[in-house]
Amino acid sequence: MIDEAIRALKNKKIILIHDFNDRENETDMVIASEFVTPEIIRTMRKDGGGLICTTIKEKDAKKFNLPYLDDLFYKSLNMDKSVLNSSDMGYDTKDAFSLTVNSRDTYTGIPDNDRYKTVKHFSEFINALGNNVNVNEKNFGKIFRVPGHIHLLIARNNYFKERKGHTELSTYIVEKAGLVPSATIVETLSDSFNSMTLDESEKYADEHNMVLINGKEIIDDFNKTDRVLQ
């Protein structure tokens, strides 16, 4: 499925990634951020229904001091820090959340057109980082404002050494496809008031001609071939 998923991503299509039965046990819609359109945002909003998020590699985030939200909270939250204890999360020990952003070329930031612009501009910013264009915190602040309506997620260094979430799975496979290393993702929710089951995800994939791949296959590929992508 790796080759099929990569081919779909290169062809500007959404793929589906199911993580693990013993983790979140959820399926996310995933597309390379550089190929997001207003129509893609609408599909994610209506057929996915979870949080629409955009990823960045940790080493790229460090180039302009983009923080993890946890770190910001620990430094600045003026209340009992027990609220930050996530040891009961059940499926992980760390999360990937960073800032929420809007492109400055938006109004409220929430319509499909606005969220598309934010993702597009963020992908362009990451591409500039990768091409060693002179970008920094000041450039970031000229393009984006916080808070906003796109949730940024940071994929941990070395991909799956510290964390095996959709952030890492989606960013890795987009980078593996030779695209700007940023994915835009959303959890798929069900009319049962829960996340889509794997059976529901398989049915959705069949109905919409989408590739569905599991996290184990992605990590197995990384372990075999691509430790250079870190």
BELRAMO-V519350 format. One record per helix or strand. SS is the DSSP state (H for helix, E for strand). FROM is the first residue (numbers start at 1). LEN is the number of residues. Records with the same first field share a line. If there is no record, write none. Layout:
# BELRAMO-V519350
SS=FROM-LEN ; FROM-LEN
This chain:
# BELRAMO-V519350
H=2-9 ; 33-3 ; 38-11 ; 58-5 ; 69-8 ; 81-4 ; 112-19 ; 137-7 ; 166-11 ; 198-10 ; 215-11
E=15-4 ; 27-6 ; 49-1 ; 53-5 ; 97-7 ; 144-12 ; 183-7 ; 195-1 ; 212-3
